[in-house]
Every structure is written in C-alpha cells, then in structure tokens.
C-alpha cells in the first residue's frame, strides 16, 4: 500500500487516546502531517498539527550490502529521532513550537509522532497568491532572521533547509519549521556523508564542493535566496536549464539578482549572497539592518562591511574606563597606537598586569566595555576591523565555542595572522586599512613573548562571546 493511502486510512484515528487525527494536510518523504485535536477526558484542549513518521523498511536499501544497508537504516532512524527531539526543545516566537513526541502502535507497526503548533499556511502558499509588498518582505525576512539568530546563538543549531515551504504562518507570525536536516554547530564532522541534503535552489556554494562545510553561513545564504525571490515574484535568482546546471551555477556563485531591489533590502540580499561564506552577514546583522528604519543602503561592492555603523559611539564602561584616547587614535587612523591602547585598556579592565599580556577565558570581560571597544574599531575602519568582524569570519568558517585547530588555522590565514605554518610576529602585522578584513585588533587573542619578541598566538577568548 502506498504511503499516501496508508495515511488517508489514519484519518479519524486516536493516537494514544489523546490526539485525534482529522484531515491529512500533506505527505512527505518520511511521513505525513495531519490537522488534529488535543483531547483530554472528552474535552478539546486545542487544535494542533500532528506529524506521523512512517516506519523505515530495511528492504528499501536492498541495493546496498548488508553492512551498508544496516548502517543506512540506523542512520535514518537516528535522523528521525533527532528531528523530533530537536522540535520539542525549541521555544521562540519565530520557531514552530513542538508540544509532545511519542510512539504510536497502529495495525502492527510502530509510528513516531510529533504534536506541534498548527499553522494557517506556508510562505510558499502566500507566494502563489500574490507578490508581497516591500513592507511585507521586510517583515518576513526580519522574523525569519530572528528565528535563525535564536537557533544559531542560543541553540547552536544550523537549520540547513530554509525555504518558503518550511516557513509557516502561525498566530500572525512567520515561523521556521522542519528540522530534519538540522545539525549541531559543535558537530566536528563537517564533510558531506551521503546525498546532498536540502532543497538545491536554496543551498550555498560550499554545499557542492569536495567538503560540504556546514556553518551558520549556510542558513544565511538561504535567507539571501529567499530575499531575492520575495522581491521578484517568487522567481529564483538563477538562469539554468537543468538541475545539474543549477548546481553548477550555485557552486560558481553565479547569482542573477533582480534588477530592482528595494533600497532597504539591498544590503541584506547582497551581503547574504557572498560566495565567500566567511564574509556573509550573520542573522544578527540582518536583524540590525532591517530594524533600522533610517538604514543607509550598502552598495554591493562594500558588502564585506560587518554591520551598519552608527554616527557616534557612546564611550560606555561598566568600570569607569576612559576610552577617549582609543577613540582619538582610531579616528586618526593610527592603527598601531590604537591596537596597543586596546591591549592596555582591556588588561586594565580585566585587572591583569601588562607583563601577562593577554586575557584568559575566566576573566569575564564586561560586555558593555567589549561592545564600546568593538564599535570604535568598526566605526573608524568602516567595518574592516573589530572583534565582531573577526567573530563573523570565524563563525562563517564553521568556528564554534569548541576549539578546532584546523578552523583556527583557516581563520588565522584569512585575517593575515599566519604565514605558511607559523603565526606571524607582531612586527609583521599590517597597521593599515589595506590589511585583510579582520586583521585588527590583534589583542583579540593576545600576544606573548618568544625569545623576547612579540608574536601573535592562537586562542578563542573573545570569538566565543555572544555579546558581539
């Protein structure tokens, strides 16, 4: 019997004497979604959506050897459990709520199920009906970005399948759903292990390379494609003849943006669709840009800018530190003096002696002071330098709170702190705006003496901070 017919037969059934399956809303690769009711002692508590996961059939992998068949069966079982476990552990206004997960036995088969928030429709449905206005597009992208920011920053989770069909309308809000392809950011395995995952048109260039690196930048590319499609009647920003041709166009970064992108949306679309994943905007930057009604358009060629820069930086400090000298150095373009002043004030705030020369993880540096220092660097370098710039590059390469030597090396190469296999000496630092993006300040990781000489050294004291 086909999966569709099996699910149609379930209509009207009670799941564990609690959830009534009403009409079937749709069938996907792993299961079906029903409109249902949460019923307790004969009273309807609420309308819900109920996702029923079809049991896996090991015979579906008949073309594989016994060992590979069992391995694939186990992998897909784990994927199903992970999706359901993820869904019930998320709580955010722009992420679909999961209420309950369980196992239901019906007609001799065991079915996993998930009870979740009932949606009134999808973004895909809306695009079929009409072209959204500019204000509606801003609202949609802002809400999706807030959901992504929660997943990336608080849950350390990458969605990997952001597309109109997975963005649902619930309670007058747009919400992310379907976490079947999500991956924890702490997952050390960043290479593709099987079929390409996700909806091809919304996948980033790195998905088609020899090593499919999964980072938050994956979701941000998808958000950029979504933005381009929303302002162009749902049309994808690619010219292609076949699925293979589409994959090649994406891999090459050959994106054909709409000729007219509203001024307020241009920075988001262009900065999310950078081929270099380390330069793509984060969800937080998208939120900041779209939340600022006086936002100034950032031209595509300046798209590596870390974030919209405020006219003036208020010199705030939780400990009474004076940052006027640092401001004056950076305003004058005295980058070396500014770097040394940054080290001085940070050591003073952390109550560490100059002879120590670096910060430690346990220093618990005040977030107000950290933001003041970062904002000064970002402002006076026009977005090229600053801790938040370095953090964006680091996370774009797949960096997390867990130390990974290979990612750290790649990051150091990117910002110009490494030559060959060695970290550079302090005198080799380029104190000029022509330096690589994120090159300064070098005190983000500190300096230590080597035979009486200063040399940049590795660490993740500030790159793991959530307040940047």
Helices and strands as residue ranges (DSSP letters): H 3-10, E 14-15, E 19-27, E 31-40, E 43-53, G 58-61, H 66-87, E 98-106, E 109-116, E 121-122, H 123-129, H 134-149, I 150-154, E 157-158, G 164-166, E 167-170, E 173-176, E 183-184, G 200-202, G 205-208, H 216-230, H 243-252, H 263-272, G 277-279, H 283-291, G 300-302, H 324-331, H 335-349, G 361-363, H 367-380, H 387-396, H 405-415, E 418-419, E 422-423, G 426-428, G 442-444, E 447-450, E 453-456
